[in-house]
Amino acid sequence: MTDETSRPADGPGPPDDTAVERALRAGLLEFDLSPEDRALLDAEAVAGAGAGPAGPLPVVAVVGRPNVGKSSLVNRVLRRREAVVEDVPGVTRDRVSYEAEWAGRHFMLVDTGGWVADATGIHLRVAEQAEIAIELADVVVFVVDATVGATDDDEAVVRLLRRSGKPVVLVANKVDDERGEADAARLWNLGLGQPWPVSALHGRGSGDALDAVLEVLPEVSAHGALAPGGPRRVALLGRPNVGKSSLLNKLAGTDRVVVDTVAGTTRDPVDELVELGGRTWRFVDTAGIRRRAHQARGAEFYAALRTQAALEKAEVAIVLIDAEAPIAEQDVRVVQQVIDAGRALVVAYNKWDTLDEERRYYLEREIDKELVQIPWAPRVNVSARTGRHLDRLVPALETALDSWDRRVPTSRLNAFLGAVVAAHPHPVRGGRQPRILFATQASTRPPRFVVFASGFIEAGYRRFLERRLREEFGFEGSPIELSVRVREKRRRQGR
């Protein structure tokens, strides 16, 4: 077998990656593509050329009590019916993000569920999501029903917004004509400045309100995980009493956080700038996650809420696991919480200095069984009490963050997938074999890949592709997302 260097000069050589990409991209044009598909491909071409935003898009959160028209306003800004709207309160429950544009400015628009004071049950979960949206936003649009006026719940939202310190644009919705503007004027009493009369349903006044948003909107986000500049943000997570506060104190070189053997000592996230490995990091100690958020009550519930917000502001999470105790369901749940948030991940096994050979043997067995879903996460064995191996955290963090930021060139990605599919094609199902048409990396932080295919790609084959992507390109320490868009061939005219 000869190598490429011994091939005759006039013989056909293997196609280069760029040629493969061009051929696949040309073939993709024979299929029906949605406007979203074309926008993704156009954006990918710009990103591949080296252009990109100077930083993360600023975030605008739309909040208010139920049924004041938040989702209708979101649809008006987006110029399409994206958010579900119905004339009953409580239709929106989760916070949902959309990319929006106004007057040439792009930003992320976050629709939230209705915020209700003294909420219980599922309404408490809705209020939780709205509060996180406020904390992660750069500007808050507070929507009030002008036909009803300010209610006690509206007053409670005002207090919440004042505590947040975020710029607020007050929108008086359901002002369909000039007669309703007097109702809007009464909302000056809320003390949030000028109320902007708007009819989200008809579009009346929405442009003026958006202009007011742009006046206080920064060019790039100053909040959230992707805020530019400054130290990299690291969240310390784990179930109660695994040693998170002890680890932060050891890293900081001072008793920054109260440490006690009683689980649950830490309630609020605690930030600390730490010099480690020749650079500055911002570590955040969080409350231990004892149970699922919907099972928590009182102070424990709000501690879990603030922990989730701290995770979403972080770029990488160190999940601490007590090496002395068997790996528990809570440990697995914390790891999954980091993956769901799309953050880079490092797993640190604390109290390693106390283990004997037998415990180390059984711990390895537990890791293979309970944490089988994260063989890609860097692992560090540490002791928060003695400081053993804490210097190994820096290489692990840097590896995870590099993977989190990694972008694979589209030409290289398609050439690689072409070779993989040729060697291991998708199984034939129902007499048809789906074909991968084209692939692109839609974004980083975490890496997100979109695959265009001629048919449904089974979950097992998707996992196979993800595994091969990791083998080829690394991504150690970062979750990756792989989504498939099935597209049919365009019908030819005249047939």
C-alpha positions in Angstrom: 0.0 0.0 0.0 1.5 3.3 -1.0 1.1 6.6 0.8 0.0 9.9 -0.7 3.6 11.0 -1.2 4.4 8.0 -3.5 1.3 8.5 -5.7 2.1 9.4 -9.3 2.0 13.1 -10.0 -0.6 12.7 -12.7 -2.8 10.3 -10.7 -6.1 11.3 -9.1 -5.6 12.4 -5.5 -8.1 12.4 -2.7 -10.6 15.4 -2.9 -9.7 18.1 -0.4 -12.0 19.1 2.4 -13.1 22.4 0.7 -14.1 20.6 -2.5 -16.2 18.1 -0.5 -17.9 20.9 1.2 -18.7 22.8 -2.0 -20.1 19.6 -3.6 -22.3 18.8 -0.6 -23.5 22.5 -0.3 -24.4 22.5 -4.0 -26.3 19.2 -3.6 -28.2 20.6 -0.6 -29.8 23.2 -2.9 -31.8 20.5 -4.5 -33.8 20.1 -1.3 -36.5 22.2 0.2 -34.9 24.5 2.8 -36.8 26.7 5.2 -35.9 30.4 5.8 -34.3 29.3 9.1 -32.1 26.7 7.2 -30.9 29.4 4.8 -30.2 31.9 7.6 -28.2 29.2 9.4 -26.2 28.4 6.4 -25.6 32.1 5.6 -24.5 32.7 9.3 -22.2 29.7 9.1 -20.5 31.0 6.0 -19.9 34.4 7.7 -18.6 32.6 10.9 -16.3 30.5 8.7 -14.9 33.6 7.1 -13.7 34.8 10.5 -16.4 37.4 11.1 -18.4 37.3 14.2 -20.0 39.5 16.9 -17.8 41.3 19.2 -19.5 39.7 22.1 -22.7 38.0 23.2 -26.0 39.6 22.2 -27.6 41.7 25.0 -30.6 40.2 26.7 -34.1 41.8 27.0 -36.5 40.0 29.4 -40.2 40.5 29.1 -41.9 40.1 32.5 -45.2 40.8 34.2 -48.1 39.0 35.8 -50.2 36.5 33.9 -52.4 37.4 30.9 -51.1 41.0 30.4 -50.0 40.2 26.8 -46.3 39.4 27.2 -46.2 36.7 24.5 -48.3 38.9 22.2 -45.7 41.6 22.6 -42.9 39.1 21.9 -44.6 38.1 18.7 -45.0 41.7 17.7 -41.3 42.3 18.2 -40.4 39.1 16.3 -42.8 39.9 13.5 -44.1 36.4 13.6 -46.3 34.1 15.7 -43.6 32.4 17.6 -44.7 32.5 21.2 -48.0 30.6 22.1 -50.8 33.1 22.8 -54.2 32.2 24.3 -56.7 34.3 26.2 -56.2 32.5 29.4 -53.5 33.1 32.1 -50.6 30.8 32.5 -50.1 29.6 28.9 -46.3 30.5 29.0 -44.6 28.6 31.8 -40.9 28.4 30.9 -38.6 31.3 29.8 -38.0 31.0 26.1 -35.3 32.9 24.2 -35.6 34.3 20.7 -33.1 36.3 18.6 -34.8 39.6 17.7 -33.9 42.7 15.7 -35.1 46.3 15.8 -33.6 49.3 13.9 -30.6 47.3 12.9 -29.8 46.2 16.5 -29.9 42.5 17.4 -30.6 41.2 20.8 -32.0 38.1 22.7 -35.6 38.5 23.7 -36.8 36.3 26.6 -40.5 35.5 27.1 -41.4 34.5 30.6 -44.3 33.1 32.4 -46.6 35.3 34.5 -45.1 36.3 37.9 -47.5 36.0 40.8 -46.7 36.9 44.5 -47.3 34.0 47.0 -47.4 31.5 44.2 -47.7 27.8 44.9 -47.4 24.6 43.0 -46.5 25.0 39.3 -47.0 28.7 39.5 -44.1 28.9 41.9 -41.9 27.2 39.2 -43.1 29.8 36.7 -42.2 32.6 39.1 -38.8 31.0 39.6 -38.1 31.1 35.8 -39.2 34.7 35.6 -36.8 35.7 38.5 -33.9 34.0 36.8 -34.7 35.8 33.6 -34.5 39.1 35.4 -31.2 38.3 37.0 -29.7 37.3 33.6 -31.1 40.2 31.6 -29.5 43.5 30.6 -32.8 45.3 30.2 -36.3 44.3 31.6 -39.5 45.1 29.8 -42.3 45.2 32.4 -45.7 44.7 30.9 -48.8 46.0 32.7 -52.4 45.7 31.5 -53.5 49.3 31.2 -57.2 48.4 31.1 -56.9 46.9 34.6 -54.3 49.2 36.1 -51.6 48.4 38.6 -52.5 45.4 40.9 -50.9 44.1 44.1 -49.0 41.6 41.9 -47.7 44.4 39.7 -46.5 46.3 42.8 -44.7 43.1 43.9 -43.0 42.9 40.5 -41.9 46.5 40.9 -40.2 45.8 44.2 -38.4 42.8 42.6 -37.2 45.0 39.7 -36.0 47.7 42.0 -33.9 45.1 43.9 -32.4 43.8 40.7 -31.1 47.3 39.7 -31.6 46.6 36.0 -32.9 49.2 33.6 -36.7 48.9 33.2 -38.9 49.9 30.3 -42.5 50.1 31.4 -45.0 49.0 28.8 -48.7 49.8 29.3 -50.3 47.1 27.0 -53.9 46.9 25.5 -54.0 50.6 24.7 -55.8 50.1 21.4 -56.8 53.8 20.8 -56.3 57.3 22.1 -59.0 56.8 24.7 -56.8 54.2 26.5 -53.9 56.5 26.9 -55.3 58.1 30.0 -55.3 54.6 31.6 -51.6 54.2 30.6 -50.8 57.6 32.2 -52.0 56.4 35.6 -49.0 53.9 35.6 -46.6 56.8 36.3 -47.5 56.0 40.0 -45.4 52.8 39.8 -42.3 55.0 39.9 -40.6 53.3 37.0 -40.6 56.3 34.7 -42.7 56.9 31.6 -45.2 54.2 30.7 -45.2 53.5 27.0 -48.8 52.9 25.7 -48.8 49.9 23.4 -51.2 47.6 21.7 -49.3 44.4 21.2 -52.2 42.9 19.3 -52.4 45.7 16.7 -48.8 47.0 16.9 -49.8 50.5 18.1 -46.9 52.2 19.9 -44.6 49.2 19.9 -42.0 51.0 17.9 -41.7 53.8 20.4 -41.3 51.3 23.3 -38.6 49.4 21.4 -36.8 52.7 20.8 -36.8 53.2 24.5 -35.4 49.7 25.0 -32.5 50.5 22.6 -31.6 53.7 24.5 -30.6 51.6 27.5 -29.5 48.4 25.8 -25.7 47.8 25.8 -23.9 46.7 22.6 -23.0 43.3 24.2 -24.4 41.5 27.2 -23.0 42.6 30.6 -24.6 39.7 32.4 -24.9 36.0 31.9 -22.3 33.4 31.0 -21.1 34.9 27.8 -20.4 38.4 29.0 -17.1 39.5 27.4 -13.9 40.2 29.3 -13.0 39.7 32.9 -12.0 36.5 34.7 -13.5 33.2 33.5 -16.4 32.2 35.7 -16.4 28.9 37.6 -19.4 27.5 39.6 -18.7 25.1 42.4 -21.6 22.6 42.5 -22.5 19.5 44.4 -24.8 18.0 47.0 -24.6 19.4 50.5 -21.5 18.8 52.6 -19.2 17.6 49.9 -16.7 20.4 50.6 -17.5 23.2 48.2 -17.0 26.0 50.8 -13.8 24.3 52.1 -12.5 24.2 48.5 -13.2 27.9 47.9 -11.5 28.8 51.2 -8.4 26.8 50.3 -8.3 28.3 46.8 -8.8 31.8 48.2 -6.3 31.3 51.0 -8.7 32.7 53.6 -11.9 31.8 55.4 -14.1 33.4 52.8 -17.1 31.1 53.4 -18.6 29.7 56.6 -17.8 26.0 56.8 -19.6 23.6 59.1 -20.3 19.8 59.2 -24.0 20.6 59.1 -25.2 20.2 55.5 -26.8 23.3 54.0 -24.6 26.0 55.6 -24.2 27.9 52.4 -27.5 29.5 51.1 -26.5 32.3 48.8 -23.9 32.0 46.0 -20.6 33.6 47.1 -18.2 35.1 44.5 -14.5 35.2 45.0 -11.6 36.2 42.7 -8.9 33.6 43.0 -5.3 33.7 41.6 -4.6 30.2 40.3 -2.1 28.9 37.7 -0.9 32.4 36.9 -4.4 33.8 36.0 -7.4 35.2 37.8 -10.6 33.2 38.1 -14.0 34.1 39.5 -15.2 31.1 41.6 -18.8 31.0 42.9 -19.6 28.8 45.8 -23.3 27.6 45.7 -25.8 26.0 48.0 -25.8 22.2 47.9 -28.4 20.7 45.7 -30.3 18.4 48.1 -33.4 17.5 46.0 -35.3 18.4 42.8 -36.3 22.1 42.8 -40.0 21.3 42.6 -39.6 19.3 45.9 -37.8 22.1 47.7 -39.6 24.5 50.1 -38.9 27.8 51.8 -35.2 28.9 52.0 -34.1 25.7 50.4 -36.2 26.4 47.3 -34.7 29.9 46.9 -31.2 28.5 47.5 -31.8 26.1 44.6 -33.1 29.0 42.5 -30.0 31.1 43.1 -27.8 28.1 42.5 -29.4 27.6 39.1 -28.9 31.3 38.3 -25.3 31.1 39.4 -24.8 28.1 37.1 -26.2 29.9 34.1 -23.9 32.9 34.8 -20.9 30.5 34.9 -18.9 29.3 31.9 -17.6 26.1 33.5 -18.7 24.1 36.5 -16.7 22.0 38.9 -18.9 19.3 40.3 -17.6 18.1 43.7 -18.3 14.5 44.7 -17.5 13.1 48.1 -15.2 10.2 47.4 -15.7 8.7 50.8 -19.4 8.1 50.2 -21.1 6.1 47.5 -22.0 8.1 44.4 -25.7 9.1 45.0 -28.6 10.0 42.8 -28.1 13.7 43.8 -24.5 13.6 42.3 -25.8 12.3 39.0 -28.6 15.0 39.0 -26.1 17.8 39.6 -24.0 16.6 36.7 -27.1 16.4 34.5 -28.0 20.0 35.6 -24.7 21.2 34.2 -25.1 19.4 30.9 -28.7 20.7 30.5 -27.3 24.2 31.1 -24.8 23.7 28.4 -21.8 24.5 30.6 -18.3 23.1 30.5 -17.7 20.5 33.1 -14.9 19.3 35.4 -15.5 16.5 38.0 -13.5 16.7 41.2 -13.5 13.9 43.7 -12.9 15.4 47.1 -11.4 13.9 50.3 -9.2 11.7 48.1 -6.5 11.7 50.8 -8.7 9.7 53.2 -9.4 6.8 50.9 -7.9 3.3 51.3 -7.2 1.0 48.4 -10.5 -0.9 48.8 -12.6 2.3 48.7 -10.7 3.5 45.6 -11.4 0.2 43.9 -15.2 0.4 44.6 -15.3 4.1 43.7 -13.9 3.3 40.2 -16.7 0.7 39.8 -19.3 3.3 40.9 -17.9 5.9 38.4 -18.1 3.4 35.5 -21.7 2.6 36.5 -23.3 5.8 37.7 -21.4 8.4 35.6 -21.2 6.5 32.3 -22.7 9.4 30.4 -19.7 11.7 31.0 -16.6 9.8 30.0 -15.5 13.0 28.3 -15.4 15.1 31.5 -11.9 15.8 33.0 -11.4 14.3 36.4 -9.3 15.6 39.3 -8.8 13.8 42.6 -8.4 16.5 45.3 -8.5 17.3 49.0 -10.1 20.6 49.9 -8.8 20.2 53.5 -5.1 19.7 52.7 -5.0 21.4 49.2 -3.7 18.3 47.5 -3.7 18.3 43.7 -5.6 21.7 43.6 -3.0 22.8 41.0 -4.5 20.2 38.6 -7.7 22.1 38.5 -6.3 24.7 36.2 -5.3 22.4 33.3 -8.7 20.6 33.6 -10.6 24.0 33.5 -8.6 25.3 30.6 -9.1 22.0 28.6 -12.9 22.2 29.3 -13.1 25.9 28.3 -11.1 25.4 25.1 -13.5 22.6 24.1 -16.5 24.7 25.0 -15.2 27.4 22.6 -14.0 25.1 19.9 -15.3 25.5 16.3 -14.8 22.9 13.6 -14.4 24.3 10.1 -17.3 23.3 7.9 -15.2 21.8 5.2 -13.4 19.6 7.8 -16.6 18.6 9.5 -18.3 17.4 6.2 -15.2 15.6 5.0 -15.0 13.8 8.3 -18.7 12.9 8.4 -18.6 11.7 4.8 -15.8 9.3 5.7 -17.6 8.1 8.8 -20.9 7.5 7.0 -19.2 5.8 4.1 -17.6 3.3 6.5 -20.6 2.9 8.8 -23.9 3.9 6.9 -27.2 4.3 8.6 -29.2 1.1 8.8 -31.9 0.6 6.2 -35.4 1.0 7.8 -38.6 0.4 5.9 -36.7 0.0 2.6 -35.2 3.4 2.9 -31.8 4.5 4.0 -31.5 8.2 5.2 -28.6 10.1 3.8 -26.6 12.9 5.5 -26.7 15.8 3.1 -24.7 18.5 4.9 -23.5 19.4 8.4 -22.5 22.7 10.0 -21.6 23.9 13.5 -24.3 26.4 14.4 -22.6 27.8 17.5 -20.1 27.3 20.3 -20.5 27.5 24.1 -21.4 24.7 23.9 -20.6 23.4 20.4 -23.9 22.8 18.6 -24.0 20.9 15.3 -26.9 20.7 12.8 -27.1 17.8 10.3 -29.3 18.0 7.3 -30.5 14.6 6.3 -32.9 13.0 3.7 -34.7 11.0 6.4 -35.0 10.3 10.1 -31.8 9.6 11.9 -32.2 7.1 14.7 -31.1 8.0 18.3 -28.5 5.2 18.3 -26.9 6.5 15.1 -26.9 10.1 16.5 -25.0 8.8 19.6 -22.6 7.1 17.3 -22.0 10.3 15.3 -21.5 12.2 18.6 -19.0 9.6 19.8 -17.0 9.8 16.6 -17.1 13.6 16.7 -15.5 13.5 20.1 -12.9 10.9 19.0 -11.9 13.1 16.1 -12.1 16.7 17.5 -11.8 16.1 21.2 -14.4 18.3 23.0 -13.0 17.0 26.4 -15.0 18.7 29.2 -17.8 20.2 27.0 -21.2 18.8 26.2 -22.0 18.9 22.5 -25.4 19.0 20.9 -26.3 17.3 17.7 -29.7 18.1 16.0 -31.0 16.7 12.7 -33.2 18.5 10.2 -34.9 16.2 7.8 -35.5 17.8 4.3 -37.2 16.4 1.2 -36.0 16.8 -2.3 -37.6 19.8 -4.1 -40.1 18.8 -6.7 -39.2 19.8 -10.2 -41.5 22.2 -12.0 -43.8 20.7 -14.7 -44.1 17.3 -13.1 
